[in-house]
Amino acid sequence: MGTIQPMRARRRAKCPICGKAPAADLQPFCSRRCAQIDLGRWLNGSYAIPGEQVPDPNSPEGGGASKDEDEV
Ligand SMILES: [Zn+2]
């Protein structure tokens, strides 16, 4: 439990996007661009977010938006 923290280790952390040394004011990212990319991943659901219901297009029952509320 607890809060999800996008940032991992602070010390000697590399940019999670490109692996470069992070900028002092943009840690852990090396640039705003990489920060935006990481943020975009979050918004796109690339990261597993507990409690977040994401419609699964591969689900045999998927495809119906009206069923979202029936599933727990
Ligand atoms: Zn980077």
N, CA, C, O and the ligand as a Tripos MOL2 file, in Angstrom:
@<TRIPOS>MOLECULE
protein
  289   287    73     0     0
PROTEIN
NO_CHARGES

@<TRIPOS>ATOM
      1 N           0.8350   -1.1980    0.0000 N.3       1 MET1
      2 CA          0.0000    0.0000    0.0000 C.3       1 MET1
      3 C           0.8750    1.2550    0.0000 C.2       1 MET1
      4 O           2.0990    1.1780    0.1000 O.2       1 MET1
      5 N           0.2490    2.3550   -0.1080 N.am      2 GLY2
      6 CA          1.0250    3.5680   -0.1080 C.3       2 GLY2
      7 C           0.8680    4.3070   -1.4130 C.2       2 GLY2
      8 O           0.1030    3.9200   -2.2960 O.2       2 GLY2
      9 N           1.6030    5.3580   -1.5010 N.am      3 THR3
     10 CA          1.5090    6.1810   -2.6970 C.3       3 THR3
     11 C           2.4480    5.6850   -3.7750 C.2       3 THR3
     12 O           3.5850    5.3020   -3.5000 O.2       3 THR3
     13 N           1.9750    5.6950   -4.9660 N.am      4 ILE4
     14 CA          2.8350    5.3050   -6.0760 C.3       4 ILE4
     15 C           3.8090    6.4180   -6.3870 C.2       4 ILE4
     16 O           3.4210    7.5620   -6.6220 O.2       4 ILE4
     17 N           5.0750    6.0660   -6.3840 N.am      5 GLN5
     18 CA          6.0780    7.0850   -6.6390 C.3       5 GLN5
     19 C           6.7780    6.8230   -7.9640 C.2       5 GLN5
     20 O           7.5110    5.8450   -8.1130 O.2       5 GLN5
     21 N           6.5450    7.6950   -8.9040 N.am      6 PRO6
     22 CA          7.1820    7.5370  -10.2120 C.3       6 PRO6
     23 C           8.6930    7.6160  -10.1190 C.2       6 PRO6
     24 O           9.4180    7.0060  -10.9050 O.2       6 PRO6
     25 N           9.1450    8.3750   -9.1500 N.am      7 MET7
     26 CA         10.5870    8.5140   -9.0110 C.3       7 MET7
     27 C          11.1510    7.3860   -8.1650 C.2       7 MET7
     28 O          10.6090    7.0310   -7.1180 O.2       7 MET7
     29 N          12.2230    6.8490   -8.6360 N.am      8 ARG8
     30 CA         12.8570    5.7510   -7.9110 C.3       8 ARG8
     31 C          14.0400    6.2960   -7.1170 C.2       8 ARG8
     32 O          13.9530    7.3530   -6.4920 O.2       8 ARG8
     33 N          15.1090    5.5800   -7.1520 N.am      9 ALA9
     34 CA         16.2820    6.0170   -6.4080 C.3       9 ALA9
     35 C          16.7470    7.3820   -6.8770 C.2       9 ALA9
     36 O          16.8100    7.6520   -8.0760 O.2       9 ALA9
     37 N          17.0630    8.2120   -5.9510 N.am     10 ARG10
     38 CA         17.4850    9.5660   -6.3110 C.3      10 ARG10
     39 C          18.9700    9.6200   -6.6080 C.2      10 ARG10
     40 O          19.4210   10.3170   -7.5170 O.2      10 ARG10
     41 N          19.7000    8.8810   -5.8330 N.am     11 ARG11
     42 CA         21.1460    8.9850   -5.9850 C.3      11 ARG11
     43 C          21.6390    8.2030   -7.1970 C.2      11 ARG11
     44 O          21.2830    7.0430   -7.4050 O.2      11 ARG11
     45 N          22.4410    8.8560   -7.9620 N.am     12 ARG12
     46 CA         23.0260    8.2430   -9.1490 C.3      12 ARG12
     47 C          21.9590    7.6990  -10.0910 C.2      12 ARG12
     48 O          22.2070    6.7530  -10.8380 O.2      12 ARG12
     49 N          20.8020    8.2830  -10.0550 N.am     13 ALA13
     50 CA         19.7390    7.8120  -10.9280 C.3      13 ALA13
     51 C          20.0070    8.2570  -12.3570 C.2      13 ALA13
     52 O          20.4950    9.3560  -12.6180 O.2      13 ALA13
     53 N          19.6740    7.3750  -13.2490 N.am     14 LYS14
     54 CA         19.7980    7.7330  -14.6570 C.3      14 LYS14
     55 C          18.4260    8.0910  -15.1890 C.2      14 LYS14
     56 O          17.4010    7.7080  -14.6240 O.2      14 LYS14
     57 N          18.4230    8.8080  -16.2500 N.am     15 CYS15
     58 CA         17.1690    9.1400  -16.8850 C.3      15 CYS15
     59 C          16.4980    7.8180  -17.2870 C.2      15 CYS15
     60 O          17.0730    7.0310  -18.0380 O.2      15 CYS15
     61 N          15.2840    7.5810  -16.7830 N.am     16 PRO16
     62 CA         14.5890    6.3270  -17.0650 C.3      16 PRO16
     63 C          14.2100    6.1920  -18.5310 C.2      16 PRO16
     64 O          13.8510    5.1090  -18.9930 O.2      16 PRO16
     65 N          14.2900    7.2680  -19.2380 N.am     17 ILE17
     66 CA         13.8980    7.2400  -20.6430 C.3      17 ILE17
     67 C          15.0690    6.9160  -21.5360 C.2      17 ILE17
     68 O          14.9890    6.0110  -22.3660 O.2      17 ILE17
     69 N          16.1520    7.6430  -21.3770 N.am     18 CYS18
     70 CA         17.2740    7.4580  -22.2890 C.3      18 CYS18
     71 C          18.5410    7.0070  -21.5720 C.2      18 CYS18
     72 O          19.5160    6.6110  -22.2110 O.2      18 CYS18
     73 N          18.5220    7.0680  -20.2340 N.am     19 GLY19
     74 CA         19.6610    6.5480  -19.4850 C.3      19 GLY19
     75 C          20.7810    7.5510  -19.2890 C.2      19 GLY19
     76 O          21.8370    7.2130  -18.7540 O.2      19 GLY19
     77 N          20.5550    8.7740  -19.7180 N.am     20 LYS20
     78 CA         21.5870    9.7890  -19.5330 C.3      20 LYS20
     79 C          21.5680   10.2940  -18.0940 C.2      20 LYS20
     80 O          20.6600    9.9950  -17.3180 O.2      20 LYS20
     81 N          22.5800   11.0560  -17.7680 N.am     21 ALA21
     82 CA         22.6240   11.6510  -16.4340 C.3      21 ALA21
     83 C          21.5030   12.6730  -16.3140 C.2      21 ALA21
     84 O          21.3140   13.5050  -17.2020 O.2      21 ALA21
     85 N          20.7620   12.6100  -15.2140 N.am     22 PRO22
     86 CA         19.6310   13.5130  -15.0390 C.3      22 PRO22
     87 C          20.0710   14.9460  -14.7840 C.2      22 PRO22
     88 O          21.1290   15.2020  -14.2080 O.2      22 PRO22
     89 N          19.2350   15.8640  -15.2260 N.am     23 ALA23
     90 CA         19.5150   17.2710  -14.9680 C.3      23 ALA23
     91 C          19.2020   17.5800  -13.5130 C.2      23 ALA23
     92 O          18.3290   16.9530  -12.9130 O.2      23 ALA23
     93 N          19.9050   18.5320  -12.9570 N.am     24 ALA24
     94 CA         19.7600   18.8490  -11.5380 C.3      24 ALA24
     95 C          18.3310   19.2550  -11.1920 C.2      24 ALA24
     96 O          17.8110   18.9200  -10.1280 O.2      24 ALA24
     97 N          17.7240   19.9670  -12.0970 N.am     25 ASP25
     98 CA         16.3790   20.4920  -11.8060 C.3      25 ASP25
     99 C          15.2720   19.6590  -12.4460 C.2      25 ASP25
    100 O          14.0930   20.0060  -12.3670 O.2      25 ASP25
    101 N          15.6620   18.5740  -13.0700 N.am     26 LEU26
    102 CA         14.6540   17.7640  -13.7600 C.3      26 LEU26
    103 C          14.7120   16.3030  -13.3450 C.2      26 LEU26
    104 O          14.1180   15.4420  -13.9940 O.2      26 LEU26
    105 N          15.4160   16.0310  -12.2830 N.am     27 GLN27
    106 CA         15.5660   14.6430  -11.8610 C.3      27 GLN27
    107 C          14.2200   13.9620  -11.7180 C.2      27 GLN27
    108 O          13.2400   14.5800  -11.3010 O.2      27 GLN27
    109 N          14.1780   12.6790  -12.0690 N.am     28 PRO28
    110 CA         15.3200   11.8960  -12.5370 C.3      28 PRO28
    111 C          15.5290   11.9830  -14.0410 C.2      28 PRO28
    112 O          16.2310   11.1550  -14.6220 O.2      28 PRO28
    113 N          14.9420   12.9500  -14.6530 N.am     29 PHE29
    114 CA         15.0430   13.0260  -16.1040 C.3      29 PHE29
    115 C          16.1800   13.9410  -16.5360 C.2      29 PHE29
    116 O          16.6030   14.8270  -15.7930 O.2      29 PHE29
    117 N          16.6570   13.7140  -17.7330 N.am     30 CYS30
    118 CA         17.7770   14.5020  -18.2290 C.3      30 CYS30
    119 C          17.2780   15.7450  -18.9350 C.2      30 CYS30
    120 O          18.0170   16.7090  -19.1330 O.2      30 CYS30
    121 N          16.0160   15.7040  -19.3080 N.am     31 SER31
    122 CA         15.4810   16.8440  -20.0470 C.3      31 SER31
    123 C          13.9680   16.8710  -19.9180 C.2      31 SER31
    124 O          13.3430   15.8900  -19.5160 O.2      31 SER31
    125 N          13.4000   18.0020  -20.2640 N.am     32 ARG32
    126 CA         11.9380   18.1160  -20.1950 C.3      32 ARG32
    127 C          11.2870   17.1380  -21.1550 C.2      32 ARG32
    128 O          10.1930   16.6280  -20.9130 O.2      32 ARG32
    129 N          11.9760   16.8970  -22.2280 N.am     33 ARG33
    130 CA         11.4310   15.9940  -23.2270 C.3      33 ARG33
    131 C          11.2420   14.5970  -22.6460 C.2      33 ARG33
    132 O          10.1960   13.9730  -22.8220 O.2      33 ARG33
    133 N          12.2600   14.1220  -21.9580 N.am     34 CYS34
    134 CA         12.1710   12.7960  -21.3640 C.3      34 CYS34
    135 C          11.1090   12.7820  -20.2690 C.2      34 CYS34
    136 O          10.4010   11.7900  -20.0930 O.2      34 CYS34
    137 N          11.0040   13.8670  -19.5490 N.am     35 ALA35
    138 CA          9.9910   13.9550  -18.5010 C.3      35 ALA35
    139 C           8.6020   13.8620  -19.1110 C.2      35 ALA35
    140 O           7.7070   13.2270  -18.5520 O.2      35 ALA35
    141 N           8.4340   14.4900  -20.2410 N.am     36 GLN36
    142 CA          7.1430   14.4580  -20.9220 C.3      36 GLN36
    143 C           6.8420   13.0490  -21.4280 C.2      36 GLN36
    144 O           5.7020   12.5880  -21.3850 O.2      36 GLN36
    145 N           7.8620   12.3930  -21.8970 N.am     37 ILE37
    146 CA          7.6850   11.0350  -22.3960 C.3      37 ILE37
    147 C           7.2340   10.1210  -21.2650 C.2      37 ILE37
    148 O           6.3300    9.3010  -21.4250 O.2      37 ILE37
    149 N           7.8850   10.2840  -20.1220 N.am     38 ASP38
    150 CA          7.5400    9.4470  -18.9870 C.3      38 ASP38
    151 C           6.1180    9.7380  -18.5310 C.2      38 ASP38
    152 O           5.3590    8.8270  -18.1980 O.2      38 ASP38
    153 N           5.7770   10.9940  -18.5200 N.am     39 LEU39
    154 CA          4.4300   11.3860  -18.1160 C.3      39 LEU39
    155 C           3.4150   10.8010  -19.0890 C.2      39 LEU39
    156 O           2.3440   10.3410  -18.6920 O.2      39 LEU39
    157 N           3.7660   10.8270  -20.3470 N.am     40 GLY40
    158 CA          2.8750   10.2820  -21.3660 C.3      40 GLY40
    159 C           2.6410    8.7990  -21.1630 C.2      40 GLY40
    160 O           1.5490    8.2900  -21.4120 O.2      40 GLY40
    161 N           3.6660    8.1180  -20.7140 N.am     41 ARG41
    162 CA          3.5100    6.6800  -20.4600 C.3      41 ARG41
    163 C           2.5100    6.4570  -19.3430 C.2      41 ARG41
    164 O           1.6810    5.5480  -19.3900 O.2      41 ARG41
    165 N           2.6100    7.2900  -18.3630 N.am     42 TRP42
    166 CA          1.6720    7.1610  -17.2440 C.3      42 TRP42
    167 C           0.2470    7.3810  -17.7220 C.2      42 TRP42
    168 O          -0.6680    6.6280  -17.3880 O.2      42 TRP42
    169 N           0.0860    8.4180  -18.5000 N.am     43 LEU43
    170 CA         -1.2520    8.7660  -18.9600 C.3      43 LEU43
    171 C          -1.7960    7.7070  -19.9030 C.2      43 LEU43
    172 O          -3.0060    7.4880  -19.9720 O.2      43 LEU43
    173 N          -0.9200    7.0640  -20.6130 N.am     44 ASN44
    174 CA         -1.3600    6.0430  -21.5600 C.3      44 ASN44
    175 C          -1.5880    4.7030  -20.8930 C.2      44 ASN44
    176 O          -2.0730    3.7620  -21.5230 O.2      44 ASN44
    177 N          -1.2410    4.6150  -19.6230 N.am     45 GLY45
    178 CA         -1.4760    3.3670  -18.9070 C.3      45 GLY45
    179 C          -0.4320    2.3100  -19.1740 C.2      45 GLY45
    180 O          -0.6700    1.1220  -18.9560 O.2      45 GLY45
    181 N           0.7170    2.7340  -19.6440 N.am     46 SER46
    182 CA          1.7780    1.7690  -19.8870 C.3      46 SER46
    183 C           2.2590    1.1780  -18.5680 C.2      46 SER46
    184 O           2.7120    0.0350  -18.5020 O.2      46 SER46
    185 N           2.1490    1.9770  -17.5380 N.am     47 TYR47
    186 CA          2.5220    1.4850  -16.2280 C.3      47 TYR47
    187 C           1.3000    0.8750  -15.5490 C.2      47 TYR47
    188 O           0.1840    1.3750  -15.6950 O.2      47 TYR47
    189 N           1.5130   -0.1730  -14.8300 N.am     48 ALA48
    190 CA          0.4050   -0.8060  -14.1270 C.3      48 ALA48
    191 C           0.0150    0.0490  -12.9280 C.2      48 ALA48
    192 O           0.8240    0.3030  -12.0360 O.2      48 ALA48
    193 N          -1.2170    0.4790  -12.9250 N.am     49 ILE49
    194 CA         -1.6830    1.3000  -11.8200 C.3      49 ILE49
    195 C          -2.7720    0.5510  -11.0530 C.2      49 ILE49
    196 O          -3.8870    0.4090  -11.5550 O.2      49 ILE49
    197 N          -2.4700    0.0740   -9.8560 N.am     50 PRO50
    198 CA         -3.4590   -0.6550   -9.0520 C.3      50 PRO50
    199 C          -4.7180    0.1660   -8.8470 C.2      50 PRO50
    200 O          -4.6570    1.3440   -8.4970 O.2      50 PRO50
    201 N          -5.8470   -0.4630   -9.0680 N.am     51 GLY51
    202 CA         -7.1030    0.2410   -8.8360 C.3      51 GLY51
    203 C          -7.6110    0.9170  -10.0900 C.2      51 GLY51
    204 O          -8.7470    1.3900  -10.1430 O.2      51 GLY51
    205 N          -6.7670    0.9590  -11.0890 N.am     52 GLU52
    206 CA         -7.1710    1.6270  -12.3240 C.3      52 GLU52
    207 C          -7.8270    0.6190  -13.2550 C.2      52 GLU52
    208 O          -7.1990   -0.3580  -13.6630 O.2      52 GLU52
    209 N          -9.0710    0.8540  -13.5850 N.am     53 GLN53
    210 CA         -9.7680   -0.0460  -14.4890 C.3      53 GLN53
    211 C          -9.4980    0.3590  -15.9290 C.2      53 GLN53
    212 O          -9.8870    1.4380  -16.3760 O.2      53 GLN53
    213 N          -8.8380   -0.5120  -16.6250 N.am     54 VAL54
    214 CA         -8.5350   -0.2240  -18.0240 C.3      54 VAL54
    215 C          -9.2500   -1.2340  -18.9190 C.2      54 VAL54
    216 O          -9.0550   -2.4420  -18.7770 O.2      54 VAL54
    217 N         -10.0580   -0.7480  -19.8210 N.am     55 PRO55
    218 CA        -10.7600   -1.6340  -20.7590 C.3      55 PRO55
    219 C          -9.7720   -2.4820  -21.5420 C.2      55 PRO55
    220 O          -8.8160   -1.9650  -22.1210 O.2      55 PRO55
    221 N         -10.0030   -3.7600  -21.5560 N.am     56 ASP56
    222 CA         -9.1010   -4.6540  -22.2570 C.3      56 ASP56
    223 C          -9.7030   -5.0710  -23.5930 C.2      56 ASP56
    224 O         -10.6760   -5.8250  -23.6300 O.2      56 ASP56
    225 N          -9.1350   -4.5880  -24.6780 N.am     57 PRO57
    226 CA         -9.6610   -4.9110  -26.0100 C.3      57 PRO57
    227 C          -9.5220   -6.3960  -26.3280 C.2      57 PRO57
    228 O         -10.2110   -6.9300  -27.1980 O.2      57 PRO57
    229 N          -8.6150   -7.0480  -25.6050 N.am     58 ASN58
    230 CA         -8.3970   -8.4750  -25.8680 C.3      58 ASN58
    231 C          -9.3520   -9.3500  -25.0730 C.2      58 ASN58
    232 O          -9.4340  -10.5590  -25.2910 O.2      58 ASN58
    233 N         -10.0660   -8.7300  -24.1580 N.am     59 SER59
    234 CA        -10.9820   -9.5000  -23.3360 C.3      59 SER59
    235 C         -12.1550  -10.0060  -24.1630 C.2      59 SER59
    236 O         -12.7170   -9.2640  -24.9680 O.2      59 SER59
    237 N         -12.5260  -11.2710  -23.9660 N.am     60 PRO60
    238 CA        -13.6410  -11.8500  -24.7230 C.3      60 PRO60
    239 C         -14.9420  -11.1170  -24.4720 C.2      60 PRO60
    240 O         -15.8380  -11.1030  -25.3160 O.2      60 PRO60
    241 N         -15.0340  -10.5110  -23.3050 N.am     61 GLU61
    242 CA        -16.2410   -9.7730  -22.9690 C.3      61 GLU61
    243 C         -16.0770   -8.2770  -23.2020 C.2      61 GLU61
    244 O         -17.0110   -7.4930  -23.0290 O.2      61 GLU61
    245 N         -14.8680   -7.9080  -23.5980 N.am     62 GLY62
    246 CA        -14.5730   -6.4960  -23.7670 C.3      62 GLY62
    247 C         -15.2810   -5.9100  -24.9760 C.2      62 GLY62
    248 O         -15.9590   -6.6060  -25.7310 O.2      62 GLY62
    249 N         -15.1010   -4.6190  -25.1290 N.am     63 GLY63
    250 CA        -15.7160   -3.9700  -26.2840 C.3      63 GLY63
    251 C         -16.9580   -3.2100  -25.9160 C.2      63 GLY63
    252 O         -17.3780   -2.3090  -26.6430 O.2      63 GLY63
    253 N         -17.5590   -3.5630  -24.7860 N.am     64 GLY64
    254 CA        -18.7730   -2.8560  -24.3810 C.3      64 GLY64
    255 C         -18.4770   -1.9010  -23.2570 C.2      64 GLY64
    256 O         -18.1310   -2.3350  -22.1570 O.2      64 GLY64
    257 N         -18.5970   -0.6520  -23.4910 N.am     65 ALA65
    258 CA        -18.2900    0.3400  -22.4750 C.3      65 ALA65
    259 C         -19.3120    0.2800  -21.3400 C.2      65 ALA65
    260 O         -19.0250    0.6940  -20.2170 O.2      65 ALA65
    261 N         -20.4930   -0.2300  -21.6360 N.am     66 SER66
    262 CA        -21.5500   -0.2610  -20.6330 C.3      66 SER66
    263 C         -21.3020   -1.3460  -19.5890 C.2      66 SER66
    264 O         -21.9730   -1.3950  -18.5580 O.2      66 SER66
    265 N         -20.3240   -2.2190  -19.8720 N.am     67 LYS67
    266 CA        -20.0550   -3.2990  -18.9260 C.3      67 LYS67
    267 C         -19.0150   -2.9140  -17.8820 C.2      67 LYS67
    268 O         -18.7730   -3.6510  -16.9270 O.2      67 LYS67
    269 N         -18.4210   -1.7790  -18.0730 N.am     68 ASP68
    270 CA        -17.3670   -1.3640  -17.1790 C.3      68 ASP68
    271 C         -17.8310   -1.3000  -15.7270 C.2      68 ASP68
    272 O         -17.0670   -1.5940  -14.8070 O.2      68 ASP68
    273 N         -19.0640   -0.9220  -15.5370 N.am     69 GLU69
    274 CA        -19.5400   -0.7390  -14.1670 C.3      69 GLU69
    275 C         -19.9250   -2.0670  -13.5220 C.2      69 GLU69
    276 O         -20.0410   -2.1580  -12.2990 O.2      69 GLU69
    277 N         -20.1180   -3.0670  -14.3230 N.am     70 ASP70
    278 CA        -20.4800   -4.3620  -13.7710 C.3      70 ASP70
    279 C         -19.2560   -5.0950  -13.2160 C.2      70 ASP70
    280 O         -19.3610   -5.8950  -12.2870 O.2      70 ASP70
    281 N         -18.1220   -4.8110  -13.7930 N.am     71 GLU71
    282 CA        -16.9270   -5.5000  -13.3360 C.3      71 GLU71
    283 C         -16.3630   -4.8330  -12.0940 C.2      71 GLU71
    284 O         -16.3890   -3.6080  -11.9690 O.2      71 GLU71
    285 N         -15.8620   -5.6310  -11.1940 N.am     72 VAL72
    286 CA        -15.3100   -5.0910   -9.9670 C.3      72 VAL72
    287 C         -13.8170   -4.8630  -10.1260 C.2      72 VAL72
    288 O         -13.1590   -4.4070   -9.1910 O.2      72 VAL72
    289 ZN         16.5960   11.3930  -20.9280 Zn       73 ZN73
@<TRIPOS>BOND
     1     1     2 1
     2     2     3 1
     3     3     4 2
     4     3     5 am
     5     5     6 1
     6     6     7 1
     7     7     8 2
     8     7     9 am
     9     9    10 1
    10    10    11 1
    11    11    12 2
    12    11    13 am
    13    13    14 1
    14    14    15 1
    15    15    16 2
    16    15    17 am
    17    17    18 1
    18    18    19 1
    19    19    20 2
    20    19    21 am
    21    21    22 1
    22    22    23 1
    23    23    24 2
    24    23    25 am
    25    25    26 1
    26    26    27 1
    27    27    28 2
    28    27    29 am
    29    29    30 1
    30    30    31 1
    31    31    32 2
    32    31    33 am
    33    33    34 1
    34    34    35 1
    35    35    36 2
    36    35    37 am
    37    37    38 1
    38    38    39 1
    39    39    40 2
    40    39    41 am
    41    41    42 1
    42    42    43 1
    43    43    44 2
    44    43    45 am
    45    45    46 1
    46    46    47 1
    47    47    48 2
    48    47    49 am
    49    49    50 1
    50    50    51 1
    51    51    52 2
    52    51    53 am
    53    53    54 1
    54    54    55 1
    55    55    56 2
    56    55    57 am
    57    57    58 1
    58    58    59 1
    59    59    60 2
    60    59    61 am
    61    61    62 1
    62    62    63 1
    63    63    64 2
    64    63    65 am
    65    65    66 1
    66    66    67 1
    67    67    68 2
    68    67    69 am
    69    69    70 1
    70    70    71 1
    71    71    72 2
    72    71    73 am
    73    73    74 1
    74    74    75 1
    75    75    76 2
    76    75    77 am
    77    77    78 1
    78    78    79 1
    79    79    80 2
    80    79    81 am
    81    81    82 1
    82    82    83 1
    83    83    84 2
    84    83    85 am
    85    85    86 1
    86    86    87 1
    87    87    88 2
    88    87    89 am
    89    89    90 1
    90    90    91 1
    91    91    92 2
    92    91    93 am
    93    93    94 1
    94    94    95 1
    95    95    96 2
    96    95    97 am
    97    97    98 1
    98    98    99 1
    99    99   100 2
   100    99   101 am
   101   101   102 1
   102   102   103 1
   103   103   104 2
   104   103   105 am
   105   105   106 1
   106   106   107 1
   107   107   108 2
   108   107   109 am
   109   109   110 1
   110   110   111 1
   111   111   112 2
   112   111   113 am
   113   113   114 1
   114   114   115 1
   115   115   116 2
   116   115   117 am
   117   117   118 1
   118   118   119 1
   119   119   120 2
   120   119   121 am
   121   121   122 1
   122   122   123 1
   123   123   124 2
   124   123   125 am
   125   125   126 1
   126   126   127 1
   127   127   128 2
   128   127   129 am
   129   129   130 1
   130   130   131 1
   131   131   132 2
   132   131   133 am
   133   133   134 1
   134   134   135 1
   135   135   136 2
   136   135   137 am
   137   137   138 1
   138   138   139 1
   139   139   140 2
   140   139   141 am
   141   141   142 1
   142   142   143 1
   143   143   144 2
   144   143   145 am
   145   145   146 1
   146   146   147 1
   147   147   148 2
   148   147   149 am
   149   149   150 1
   150   150   151 1
   151   151   152 2
   152   151   153 am
   153   153   154 1
   154   154   155 1
   155   155   156 2
   156   155   157 am
   157   157   158 1
   158   158   159 1
   159   159   160 2
   160   159   161 am
   161   161   162 1
   162   162   163 1
   163   163   164 2
   164   163   165 am
   165   165   166 1
   166   166   167 1
   167   167   168 2
   168   167   169 am
   169   169   170 1
   170   170   171 1
   171   171   172 2
   172   171   173 am
   173   173   174 1
   174   174   175 1
   175   175   176 2
   176   175   177 am
   177   177   178 1
   178   178   179 1
   179   179   180 2
   180   179   181 am
   181   181   182 1
   182   182   183 1
   183   183   184 2
   184   183   185 am
   185   185   186 1
   186   186   187 1
   187   187   188 2
   188   187   189 am
   189   189   190 1
   190   190   191 1
   191   191   192 2
   192   191   193 am
   193   193   194 1
   194   194   195 1
   195   195   196 2
   196   195   197 am
   197   197   198 1
   198   198   199 1
   199   199   200 2
   200   199   201 am
   201   201   202 1
   202   202   203 1
   203   203   204 2
   204   203   205 am
   205   205   206 1
   206   206   207 1
   207   207   208 2
   208   207   209 am
   209   209   210 1
   210   210   211 1
   211   211   212 2
   212   211   213 am
   213   213   214 1
   214   214   215 1
   215   215   216 2
   216   215   217 am
   217   217   218 1
   218   218   219 1
   219   219   220 2
   220   219   221 am
   221   221   222 1
   222   222   223 1
   223   223   224 2
   224   223   225 am
   225   225   226 1
   226   226   227 1
   227   227   228 2
   228   227   229 am
   229   229   230 1
   230   230   231 1
   231   231   232 2
   232   231   233 am
   233   233   234 1
   234   234   235 1
   235   235   236 2
   236   235   237 am
   237   237   238 1
   238   238   239 1
   239   239   240 2
   240   239   241 am
   241   241   242 1
   242   242   243 1
   243   243   244 2
   244   243   245 am
   245   245   246 1
   246   246   247 1
   247   247   248 2
   248   247   249 am
   249   249   250 1
   250   250   251 1
   251   251   252 2
   252   251   253 am
   253   253   254 1
   254   254   255 1
   255   255   256 2
   256   255   257 am
   257   257   258 1
   258   258   259 1
   259   259   260 2
   260   259   261 am
   261   261   262 1
   262   262   263 1
   263   263   264 2
   264   263   265 am
   265   265   266 1
   266   266   267 1
   267   267   268 2
   268   267   269 am
   269   269   270 1
   270   270   271 1
   271   271   272 2
   272   271   273 am
   273   273   274 1
   274   274   275 1
   275   275   276 2
   276   275   277 am
   277   277   278 1
   278   278   279 1
   279   279   280 2
   280   279   281 am
   281   281   282 1
   282   282   283 1
   283   283   284 2
   284   283   285 am
   285   285   286 1
   286   286   287 1
   287   287   288 2
@<TRIPOS>SUBSTRUCTURE
     1 MET1         2 RESIDUE 1 A MET
     2 GLY2         6 RESIDUE 1 A GLY
     3 THR3        10 RESIDUE 1 A THR
     4 ILE4        14 RESIDUE 1 A ILE
     5 GLN5        18 RESIDUE 1 A GLN
     6 PRO6        22 RESIDUE 1 A PRO
     7 MET7        26 RESIDUE 1 A MET
     8 ARG8        30 RESIDUE 1 A ARG
     9 ALA9        34 RESIDUE 1 A ALA
    10 ARG10       38 RESIDUE 1 A ARG
    11 ARG11       42 RESIDUE 1 A ARG
    12 ARG12       46 RESIDUE 1 A ARG
    13 ALA13       50 RESIDUE 1 A ALA
    14 LYS14       54 RESIDUE 1 A LYS
    15 CYS15       58 RESIDUE 1 A CYS
    16 PRO16       62 RESIDUE 1 A PRO
    17 ILE17       66 RESIDUE 1 A ILE
    18 CYS18       70 RESIDUE 1 A CYS
    19 GLY19       74 RESIDUE 1 A GLY
    20 LYS20       78 RESIDUE 1 A LYS
    21 ALA21       82 RESIDUE 1 A ALA
    22 PRO22       86 RESIDUE 1 A PRO
    23 ALA23       90 RESIDUE 1 A ALA
    24 ALA24       94 RESIDUE 1 A ALA
    25 ASP25       98 RESIDUE 1 A ASP
    26 LEU26      102 RESIDUE 1 A LEU
    27 GLN27      106 RESIDUE 1 A GLN
    28 PRO28      110 RESIDUE 1 A PRO
    29 PHE29      114 RESIDUE 1 A PHE
    30 CYS30      118 RESIDUE 1 A CYS
    31 SER31      122 RESIDUE 1 A SER
    32 ARG32      126 RESIDUE 1 A ARG
    33 ARG33      130 RESIDUE 1 A ARG
    34 CYS34      134 RESIDUE 1 A CYS
    35 ALA35      138 RESIDUE 1 A ALA
    36 GLN36      142 RESIDUE 1 A GLN
    37 ILE37      146 RESIDUE 1 A ILE
    38 ASP38      150 RESIDUE 1 A ASP
    39 LEU39      154 RESIDUE 1 A LEU
    40 GLY40      158 RESIDUE 1 A GLY
    41 ARG41      162 RESIDUE 1 A ARG
    42 TRP42      166 RESIDUE 1 A TRP
    43 LEU43      170 RESIDUE 1 A LEU
    44 ASN44      174 RESIDUE 1 A ASN
    45 GLY45      178 RESIDUE 1 A GLY
    46 SER46      182 RESIDUE 1 A SER
    47 TYR47      186 RESIDUE 1 A TYR
    48 ALA48      190 RESIDUE 1 A ALA
    49 ILE49      194 RESIDUE 1 A ILE
    50 PRO50      198 RESIDUE 1 A PRO
    51 GLY51      202 RESIDUE 1 A GLY
    52 GLU52      206 RESIDUE 1 A GLU
    53 GLN53      210 RESIDUE 1 A GLN
    54 VAL54      214 RESIDUE 1 A VAL
    55 PRO55      218 RESIDUE 1 A PRO
    56 ASP56      222 RESIDUE 1 A ASP
    57 PRO57      226 RESIDUE 1 A PRO
    58 ASN58      230 RESIDUE 1 A ASN
    59 SER59      234 RESIDUE 1 A SER
    60 PRO60      238 RESIDUE 1 A PRO
    61 GLU61      242 RESIDUE 1 A GLU
    62 GLY62      246 RESIDUE 1 A GLY
    63 GLY63      250 RESIDUE 1 A GLY
    64 GLY64      254 RESIDUE 1 A GLY
    65 ALA65      258 RESIDUE 1 A ALA
    66 SER66      262 RESIDUE 1 A SER
    67 LYS67      266 RESIDUE 1 A LYS
    68 ASP68      270 RESIDUE 1 A ASP
    69 GLU69      274 RESIDUE 1 A GLU
    70 ASP70      278 RESIDUE 1 A ASP
    71 GLU71      282 RESIDUE 1 A GLU
    72 VAL72      286 RESIDUE 1 A VAL
    73 ZN73       289 GROUP 0 **** ****
